[in-house]
Amino acid sequence: MTAAILRFNKRTFLSLRRYRNYRLFFAGQVVSVTGTWMQNIASAWLIVQLTHSSFQVGILALAQFLPFTLFGLFAGTIVDRIDARRLVIGTQIVQMAIASALASVALRRGWCSSPPSAAVPCSCSTRPPGRR
């Protein structure tokens, strides 16, 4: 059983060992996706701390996932017409700007973090098809 698992792991992660660019891309995506989920959790936590309202957290969740649902339908068409490398870099830059906006809202103890949080899925909806 252990030998079969080791063979599977060698085959699965062979691309990471073999190609430097893929290692860089993989490491960048690990950092990016981890940061995105930390941002989602921090946004919900900020809303709870400021408003003590579960309804506001629900509005935040709607603002985060509705754009992804709507724009996800058209993302494949958009990605086919744009250079995938530029698209991924562009979405990462947009996400960095949005994270900076959310940080400034949180540091000023602002109450309106739903609009910047809604902009994250708008930029993220084209990223998964662009990575393929």
Stockholm file with secondary structure:
# STOCKHOLM 1.0

chainA/1-132         MTAAILRFNKRTFLSLRRYRNYRLFFAGQVVSVTGTWMQNIASAWLIVQLTHSSFQVGILALAQFLPFTLFGLFAGTIVDRIDARRLVIGTQIVQMAIASALASVALRRGWCSSPPSAAVPCSCSTRPPGRR
#=GR chainA/1-132 SS CHHHHHHHHHHHTHHHHHCHHHHHHHHHHHHHHHHHHHHHHHHHHHHHHHHCCHHHHHHHHHHHHHHHHHHHHHHHHHHHHSCHHHHHHHHHHHHHHHHHHHHHHHHTTCSCCHHHHHHHHHHHTTHHHHHC
#=GC SS_cons         CHHHHHHHHHHHTHHHHHCHHHHHHHHHHHHHHHHHHHHHHHHHHHHHHHHCCHHHHHHHHHHHHHHHHHHHHHHHHHHHHSCHHHHHHHHHHHHHHHHHHHHHHHHTTCSCCHHHHHHHHHHHTTHHHHHC
//
